[in-house]
């Protein structure tokens, strides 16, 4: 449960922060913006199993491209086993999930950004408000509904992560990256403990409901204070 909570909080927080930056960039009046949006969506378009297999190759201790790149840049002297220790492997899972899902978060937030009338920004610009003040006073409060949807959906998805763990680490090293969904699968289908597996599935449902309720209550309070 602790590892699942760490993965959920870390991945969701990073995806929201990076997705917000990416959404603001995609919403900017850039040349060939449509091409940039098409490129950004590619990681999310990959199936999760393919994403996990790709990162497993990138992080390989023997011939991984990450080790090769860091070695050629003289940032490390020897190849490292990124999936060989508990903390490192868990963080690599977070990175793989963030790389895949950040584009989805960005497009959710981009939809919210495009629904904000341009006249509001022009009014505050006339009043002398800078970029950061406009973001805090206008963009952020008006994006609260989109942020709420993103947080709830990503919390549910991250808390029940299974396929990425199954492909990338297999729950290792020494069961150090087993999430509750992966543990439920092992108990129910590998060990044939169907009753215990069903009980664990109930735990997942209750935990997701609690996390979603906390998110929504916190965001409603922030929305009230910002407005």
Buried (B, 14 or more C-beta within 10 A) or exposed (E): EEBBBBBBBBBBBBBBEBBBEBBBBBBEEEEEEEEBBEEBEEBBEBEBEEBBBBBBEBBBEEEBEBBEEBBEEEEEEEBBBBBEBBEBBBBBBBBBBBBBBBBBBBBBBBBBBEEBEEEBBEEBEEEEBEEEEBBEBBBBBBBBEBBBBBBBBBBBBBBBBBBBBBBBBBBBBEBBBBBBBBBBBBBBEEEEBEEBBEEBBEEBEEBBEEBBEEBEEEBEEBBEEEE
